[in-house]
Amino acid sequence: MILLPTRRSLCVAAAWLGICVLSATLILPETAWQYGAGALAVLLLTDAILILRRSPPSARREAPSSMAHGRWHDVTVTLSNPGRTAIDVELYDHHPSSFETRDLPLKLKLPAQGWARRPYALRATTRGAFEFGPMEVRVRSPLGLLQRQMRIGAPQALKVYPDFGALSGYALLATDHRLSQIGVLQRRRRGEGMDFHQLREYRLGDSLKRIDWKATARMHRLISREYQDERDQTILLVLDCGRRMAAVDAQFSHFDAALDAALLLAHVGLHHGDAVGAMTMAGDSRFFAPRKGPKTVAALLELLYDLQPGMRTPDYYAAAIDIMRRISKRALVVFISNLRDEDDDTLRPALALLRRRHLVLFASLRERVLSETLSKPVRDLDSALIHAATADYLQSRKASFGKLEQAGALMMDVEPQQLAIRLVNRYLEAKRSGTL
């Protein structure tokens, strides 16, 4: 507990200094400054005794135990005054230091033996486990010369997860069959899938190979077999936690975009009947064995929500050895990374090893500044050189990815904002084509 001076007490002290000056110049009696000092001391002591005798307010915070990264959330604070006189309170909530807030500090007037509630907005800018500290309040004294500063309320744990709004939005759109609204391309193919789905009447254009002759004989009309995309497949998401993934585009890092895309793909894969697992490389080592079930996405969130990119460089070959040891069933292995030419030493051997059993998809994040640079007008020699260097880099990058595709990998080179939907569409294409 601390007693702090208010602006009013500073004004009173300034007035006393003025009396001191006037006494020194003999405009006022010499003893005037002494009487003024005594009066000021009495006022401050009286005010201090009065505020210390007051019962301090109590506080309660209503905040979610988990938040979505990058979204604004409301936190409500309730202050109660047990005293018999109204008090003026200024409150600051000790939220995690890296978060953004609106409407703090809060200024409230608490009625005698009453309470007041006030919300403020909080935005999590970093994923992970955090904690609210006790709230800090300042209560104004009866004479307004002092403020009593104290900490009240209890700490509270908080977890910040990737933005799961995209997942819930996908679930709603999937229920309403409106996935195209977020860019997911659902092309229904009748009779061309891998798993038997149902029997139905023959339609013009159906392949003769799909006619079920036994059913046709029983029904006395042409009956076709309809197939659906094969289920019971396996997806393994491999997240690069290396230093390149710390690059930032539009406030969030490439790793944040990779994690959001991985979770959306996991949700879509589970929706299509596949088992989904995950592992990390070039950082904190974590592994989630592929499985199905409605709780799988929640388990993945709990495993991955606090991951942050580190300073290591990814070793794709070491990751490939780990994958071959852990995953015996053929799977779609999805690497989400930021590929560079210097990765060839471990990337090509990794691809050769994984292709023995798995289908490999490399989703590489491309910095948005590259496309922004190409879209700028060329006005002078410097801008022309920058434009030419950027175009040459992108061309060589495209050629490198083309060689990897020829070696048997599925390749994607996308900006972070486009990654999630492009990745889902590429997965759906692999299922429709039967390559998995």
HUHU-V962328 format. One record per residue. N is the residue number from 1. RES is the residue in three letters. PHI is phi in radians with two decimals (none if undefined). D_LAST is the distance of its C-alpha to the last C-alpha in Angstrom with 2 decimals. Layout:
BEGIN
N|RES|PHI|D_LAST + N|RES|PHI|D_LAST
END
This chain:
BEGIN
1|MET|none|65.88 + 2|ILE|-2.35|67.37 + 3|LEU|-1.78|70.10 + 4|LEU|-2.08|69.58 + 5|PRO|-1.27|72.08 + 6|THR|-1.77|71.46 + 7|ARG|-1.10|72.44 + 8|ARG|-1.12|75.57 + 9|SER|-1.16|76.70 + 10|LEU|-1.17|76.18 + 11|CYS|-1.15|78.35 + 12|VAL|-1.11|81.03 + 13|ALA|-1.12|80.89 + 14|ALA|-1.14|81.29 + 15|ALA|-1.13|84.31 + 16|TRP|-1.14|85.81 + 17|LEU|-1.08|85.32 + 18|GLY|-1.10|87.19 + 19|ILE|-1.09|90.01 + 20|CYS|-1.05|90.05 + 21|VAL|-1.12|90.47 + 22|LEU|-1.14|93.21 + 23|SER|-1.18|94.99 + 24|ALA|-1.18|94.83 + 25|THR|-1.63|96.46 + 26|LEU|1.14|99.08 + 27|ILE|-1.25|98.16 + 28|LEU|-1.93|97.47 + 29|PRO|-1.00|99.33 + 30|GLU|-1.13|98.19 + 31|THR|-1.46|97.22 + 32|ALA|-1.09|94.91 + 33|TRP|-1.16|91.80 + 34|GLN|-1.24|92.61 + 35|TYR|-1.11|92.88 + 36|GLY|-1.10|89.66 + 37|ALA|-1.11|87.84 + 38|GLY|-1.13|89.16 + 39|ALA|-1.10|88.11 + 40|LEU|-1.12|84.62 + 41|ALA|-1.09|84.30 + 42|VAL|-1.10|85.50 + 43|LEU|-1.05|83.04 + 44|LEU|-1.14|80.08 + 45|LEU|-1.15|81.14 + 46|THR|-1.09|81.69 + 47|ASP|-1.13|78.35 + 48|ALA|-1.14|76.60 + 49|ILE|-1.13|78.31 + 50|LEU|-1.11|77.42 + 51|ILE|-1.29|73.72 + 52|LEU|-1.26|73.45 + 53|ARG|-1.37|75.10 + 54|ARG|-1.27|72.49 + 55|SER|-1.27|69.67 + 56|PRO|-1.21|66.39 + 57|PRO|-1.26|63.70 + 58|SER|-1.98|60.56 + 59|ALA|-2.36|57.05 + 60|ARG|-2.41|53.80 + 61|ARG|-1.83|50.44 + 62|GLU|-1.96|47.87 + 63|ALA|-2.34|44.55 + 64|PRO|-1.13|40.97 + 65|SER|-1.36|39.67 + 66|SER|-2.46|36.38 + 67|MET|-2.32|35.82 + 68|ALA|-1.62|33.07 + 69|HIS|-1.05|33.07 + 70|GLY|1.53|34.87 + 71|ARG|-1.84|36.26 + 72|TRP|-1.43|39.93 + 73|HIS|-2.26|41.07 + 74|ASP|-1.56|44.55 + 75|VAL|-2.09|46.53 + 76|THR|-1.94|49.79 + 77|VAL|-1.97|52.79 + 78|THR|-2.00|55.66 + 79|LEU|-1.94|59.02 + 80|SER|-2.09|61.92 + 81|ASN|-1.97|65.57 + 82|PRO|-1.40|67.74 + 83|GLY|-1.34|70.88 + 84|ARG|-1.66|73.72 + 85|THR|-2.25|73.50 + 86|ALA|-1.20|70.82 + 87|ILE|-2.36|69.00 + 88|ASP|-1.74|67.05 + 89|VAL|-2.25|63.79 + 90|GLU|-2.01|61.38 + 91|LEU|-2.14|57.99 + 92|TYR|-2.24|55.19 + 93|ASP|-1.62|52.03 + 94|HIS|-1.47|50.62 + 95|HIS|-1.34|46.95 + 96|PRO|-0.94|44.53 + 97|SER|-1.10|46.00 + 98|SER|-1.45|42.99 + 99|PHE|-1.40|42.60 + 100|GLU|-1.77|44.10 + 101|THR|-2.34|46.67 + 102|ARG|-2.27|48.76 + 103|ASP|1.35|52.21 + 104|LEU|-1.82|53.08 + 105|PRO|-1.31|55.75 + 106|LEU|-1.69|56.91 + 107|LYS|-2.05|60.60 + 108|LEU|-2.31|61.89 + 109|LYS|-1.97|65.29 + 110|LEU|-1.69|65.41 + 111|PRO|-1.20|68.17 + 112|ALA|-1.03|70.42 + 113|GLN|0.85|68.68 + 114|GLY|-2.24|65.80 + 115|TRP|-2.60|62.24 + 116|ALA|-2.60|60.00 + 117|ARG|-2.11|56.26 + 118|ARG|-2.61|54.55 + 119|PRO|-1.63|50.87 + 120|TYR|-2.47|49.37 + 121|ALA|-1.78|45.93 + 122|LEU|-2.32|43.62 + 123|ARG|-2.22|40.52 + 124|ALA|-1.43|38.31 + 125|THR|-1.80|37.42 + 126|THR|-2.47|35.73 + 127|ARG|-1.41|33.28 + 128|GLY|2.32|34.37 + 129|ALA|-1.72|37.11 + 130|PHE|-2.37|40.56 + 131|GLU|-2.61|43.92 + 132|PHE|-1.31|46.66 + 133|GLY|-1.56|50.07 + 134|PRO|-1.05|53.30 + 135|MET|-1.39|54.61 + 136|GLU|-1.89|57.57 + 137|VAL|-2.17|60.47 + 138|ARG|-2.17|63.77 + 139|VAL|-1.90|66.59 + 140|ARG|-1.36|69.61 + 141|SER|-1.31|73.04 + 142|PRO|-1.01|75.77 + 143|LEU|-1.49|77.74 + 144|GLY|1.35|74.65 + 145|LEU|-1.61|75.56 + 146|LEU|-2.32|72.82 + 147|GLN|-2.22|69.21 + 148|ARG|-1.68|67.99 + 149|GLN|-1.78|64.52 + 150|MET|-2.63|62.54 + 151|ARG|-1.90|59.04 + 152|ILE|-2.36|58.21 + 153|GLY|1.48|55.21 + 154|ALA|-1.81|52.56 + 155|PRO|-1.11|49.49 + 156|GLN|-2.56|46.14 + 157|ALA|-1.34|42.64 + 158|LEU|-2.56|39.90 + 159|LYS|-2.02|36.15 + 160|VAL|-1.93|34.45 + 161|TYR|-1.77|30.75 + 162|PRO|-0.96|28.35 + 163|ASP|-1.15|29.02 + 164|PHE|-1.47|27.47 + 165|GLY|-1.08|28.98 + 166|ALA|-1.11|25.78 + 167|LEU|-1.18|23.98 + 168|SER|-1.16|26.78 + 169|GLY|-1.12|26.89 + 170|TYR|-1.10|23.25 + 171|ALA|-1.08|23.97 + 172|LEU|-1.17|27.02 + 173|LEU|-1.20|25.41 + 174|ALA|-1.13|22.57 + 175|THR|-1.12|25.41 + 176|ASP|-1.61|27.25 + 177|HIS|1.01|24.33 + 178|ARG|-2.20|25.38 + 179|LEU|-1.15|22.34 + 180|SER|-1.11|23.21 + 181|GLN|-1.15|26.27 + 182|ILE|-1.86|24.39 + 183|GLY|1.66|22.24 + 184|VAL|-1.41|19.01 + 185|LEU|-1.60|18.12 + 186|GLN|-1.88|17.47 + 187|ARG|-1.78|17.30 + 188|ARG|-1.33|17.57 + 189|ARG|-1.96|16.53 + 190|ARG|-1.48|18.68 + 191|GLY|1.33|17.84 + 192|GLU|-2.10|14.60 + 193|GLY|-1.44|12.00 + 194|MET|-1.85|10.48 + 195|ASP|-1.89|12.99 + 196|PHE|-1.12|16.73 + 197|HIS|-1.98|18.47 + 198|GLN|-2.92|22.08 + 199|LEU|-1.73|24.76 + 200|ARG|-2.68|26.69 + 201|GLU|-1.16|29.27 + 202|TYR|-1.08|28.42 + 203|ARG|-2.12|28.38 + 204|LEU|-1.01|29.39 + 205|GLY|1.81|26.49 + 206|ASP|-1.14|24.31 + 207|SER|-1.20|23.05 + 208|LEU|-1.13|25.43 + 209|LYS|-1.16|22.62 + 210|ARG|-1.60|21.91 + 211|ILE|-1.26|25.53 + 212|ASP|-1.62|26.29 + 213|TRP|-1.26|29.62 + 214|LYS|-1.14|30.77 + 215|ALA|-1.15|30.48 + 216|THR|-1.09|32.09 + 217|ALA|-1.15|34.99 + 218|ARG|-1.24|35.54 + 219|MET|-1.56|35.43 + 220|HIS|1.08|37.26 + 221|ARG|-2.74|34.94 + 222|LEU|-1.15|31.58 + 223|ILE|-2.14|28.67 + 224|SER|-1.88|25.00 + 225|ARG|-1.54|21.91 + 226|GLU|-1.94|19.68 + 227|TYR|-2.01|16.01 + 228|GLN|-2.18|13.98 + 229|ASP|-1.02|10.44 + 230|GLU|-1.07|8.89 + 231|ARG|-1.87|10.33 + 232|ASP|1.04|10.93 + 233|GLN|-1.72|7.79 + 234|THR|-2.20|8.93 + 235|ILE|-2.10|9.71 + 236|LEU|-2.05|12.37 + 237|LEU|-1.65|14.72 + 238|VAL|-2.00|16.98 + 239|LEU|-1.74|20.21 + 240|ASP|-1.41|22.66 + 241|CYS|-1.84|26.15 + 242|GLY|-1.38|28.03 + 243|ARG|-1.16|31.01 + 244|ARG|-1.14|29.34 + 245|MET|-1.29|27.73 + 246|ALA|-1.44|31.31 + 247|ALA|-1.00|31.87 + 248|VAL|-1.96|33.06 + 249|ASP|-2.32|32.41 + 250|ALA|0.97|34.17 + 251|GLN|1.39|35.56 + 252|PHE|-1.94|32.34 + 253|SER|-1.34|30.64 + 254|HIS|-1.07|27.27 + 255|PHE|-1.17|26.33 + 256|ASP|-1.06|27.28 + 257|ALA|-1.11|25.02 + 258|ALA|-1.13|22.10 + 259|LEU|-1.18|22.84 + 260|ASP|-1.06|23.20 + 261|ALA|-1.15|19.88 + 262|ALA|-1.10|18.11 + 263|LEU|-1.20|19.91 + 264|LEU|-1.15|19.16 + 265|LEU|-1.09|15.38 + 266|ALA|-1.06|15.90 + 267|HIS|-1.10|17.99 + 268|VAL|-1.15|15.64 + 269|GLY|-1.07|12.72 + 270|LEU|-1.13|15.39 + 271|HIS|-1.09|16.68 + 272|HIS|-1.66|13.51 + 273|GLY|1.50|13.69 + 274|ASP|-1.70|11.33 + 275|ALA|-1.55|13.02 + 276|VAL|-2.21|13.92 + 277|GLY|-2.33|15.77 + 278|ALA|-2.66|17.56 + 279|MET|-2.62|19.61 + 280|THR|-2.06|22.10 + 281|MET|-2.52|23.39 + 282|ALA|1.07|26.67 + 283|GLY|3.13|28.60 + 284|ASP|-1.00|29.08 + 285|SER|-1.44|26.64 + 286|ARG|-2.41|24.86 + 287|PHE|-2.47|21.97 + 288|PHE|-2.27|20.55 + 289|ALA|-1.12|18.59 + 290|PRO|-0.97|15.55 + 291|ARG|-2.76|17.03 + 292|LYS|-1.89|17.45 + 293|GLY|1.93|20.73 + 294|PRO|-1.17|22.87 + 295|LYS|-1.64|24.39 + 296|THR|-1.15|21.31 + 297|VAL|-1.10|21.82 + 298|ALA|-1.08|25.50 + 299|ALA|-1.15|24.88 + 300|LEU|-1.12|22.73 + 301|LEU|-1.00|25.56 + 302|GLU|-1.14|28.10 + 303|LEU|-1.32|26.37 + 304|LEU|-1.91|25.78 + 305|TYR|-1.08|28.52 + 306|ASP|-1.76|31.08 + 307|LEU|-1.17|29.07 + 308|GLN|-2.34|30.74 + 309|PRO|-1.16|30.02 + 310|GLY|-1.88|32.24 + 311|MET|-1.95|33.66 + 312|ARG|-1.49|31.38 + 313|THR|-1.81|29.11 + 314|PRO|-1.19|25.46 + 315|ASP|-1.97|24.74 + 316|TYR|-1.20|21.08 + 317|TYR|-1.20|21.61 + 318|ALA|-1.10|23.19 + 319|ALA|-1.14|20.36 + 320|ALA|-1.12|17.86 + 321|ILE|-1.07|20.21 + 322|ASP|-1.11|20.35 + 323|ILE|-1.12|16.59 + 324|MET|-1.10|16.45 + 325|ARG|-1.28|19.50 + 326|ARG|-1.58|18.36 + 327|ILE|-1.95|14.70 + 328|SER|-1.60|14.44 + 329|LYS|-1.43|11.33 + 330|ARG|-0.99|7.93 + 331|ALA|-2.50|7.10 + 332|LEU|-1.55|6.52 + 333|VAL|-1.69|10.10 + 334|VAL|-1.87|12.08 + 335|PHE|-1.56|15.49 + 336|ILE|-1.99|18.15 + 337|SER|-2.64|21.12 + 338|ASN|-2.36|23.74 + 339|LEU|-1.30|23.28 + 340|ARG|-2.37|26.43 + 341|ASP|-1.05|27.51 + 342|GLU|-1.22|28.88 + 343|ASP|-1.39|25.45 + 344|ASP|-1.01|24.77 + 345|ASP|-1.06|26.47 + 346|THR|-1.88|23.86 + 347|LEU|-1.29|20.86 + 348|ARG|-1.14|20.41 + 349|PRO|-1.08|20.92 + 350|ALA|-1.12|18.46 + 351|LEU|-1.13|15.71 + 352|ALA|-1.09|16.80 + 353|LEU|-1.23|16.70 + 354|LEU|-1.19|13.34 + 355|ARG|-1.14|11.62 + 356|ARG|-1.09|13.00 + 357|ARG|-2.31|10.54 + 358|HIS|-2.11|8.11 + 359|LEU|-1.70|6.33 + 360|VAL|-1.95|9.49 + 361|LEU|-2.16|10.87 + 362|PHE|-1.77|14.67 + 363|ALA|-1.84|16.62 + 364|SER|-1.84|20.19 + 365|LEU|-1.51|23.19 + 366|ARG|-1.98|25.95 + 367|GLU|-1.11|29.51 + 368|ARG|-1.15|30.89 + 369|VAL|-1.08|34.19 + 370|LEU|-1.15|32.82 + 371|SER|-1.20|32.36 + 372|GLU|-1.13|35.62 + 373|THR|-1.14|37.40 + 374|LEU|-1.19|36.34 + 375|SER|-1.43|37.49 + 376|LYS|-1.33|40.96 + 377|PRO|-1.20|43.74 + 378|VAL|-1.58|45.11 + 379|ARG|-2.00|48.80 + 380|ASP|-2.63|50.00 + 381|LEU|-1.11|49.27 + 382|ASP|-1.07|47.54 + 383|SER|-1.16|45.10 + 384|ALA|-1.15|44.49 + 385|LEU|-1.14|43.68 + 386|ILE|-1.13|41.31 + 387|HIS|-1.08|39.58 + 388|ALA|-1.15|39.28 + 389|ALA|-1.13|37.99 + 390|THR|-1.14|35.31 + 391|ALA|-1.09|34.19 + 392|ASP|-1.14|34.17 + 393|TYR|-1.10|32.10 + 394|LEU|-1.13|29.44 + 395|GLN|-1.17|29.42 + 396|SER|-1.18|28.99 + 397|ARG|-1.14|26.23 + 398|LYS|-1.11|24.39 + 399|ALA|-1.14|25.00 + 400|SER|-1.10|23.67 + 401|PHE|-1.18|20.39 + 402|GLY|-1.09|20.27 + 403|LYS|-1.13|20.71 + 404|LEU|-1.18|17.81 + 405|GLU|-1.14|15.55 + 406|GLN|-1.13|17.11 + 407|ALA|-1.42|16.32 + 408|GLY|1.93|12.54 + 409|ALA|-1.71|12.04 + 410|LEU|-1.50|11.33 + 411|MET|-2.11|14.83 + 412|MET|-2.39|16.83 + 413|ASP|-2.30|20.60 + 414|VAL|-2.36|22.15 + 415|GLU|-1.38|25.28 + 416|PRO|-0.97|25.22 + 417|GLN|-1.19|26.27 + 418|GLN|-1.72|23.32 + 419|LEU|-1.08|20.61 + 420|ALA|-1.02|19.80 + 421|ILE|-1.23|19.25 + 422|ARG|-1.09|17.57 + 423|LEU|-1.18|15.00 + 424|VAL|-1.09|14.40 + 425|ASN|-1.11|14.21 + 426|ARG|-1.17|11.67 + 427|TYR|-1.11|9.33 + 428|LEU|-1.15|10.31 + 429|GLU|-1.10|9.84 + 430|ALA|-1.12|6.12 + 431|LYS|-1.19|6.21 + 432|ARG|-1.17|9.00 + 433|SER|-1.37|7.93 + 434|GLY|1.37|5.45 + 435|THR|-1.24|3.78 + 436|LEU|-1.39|0.00
END
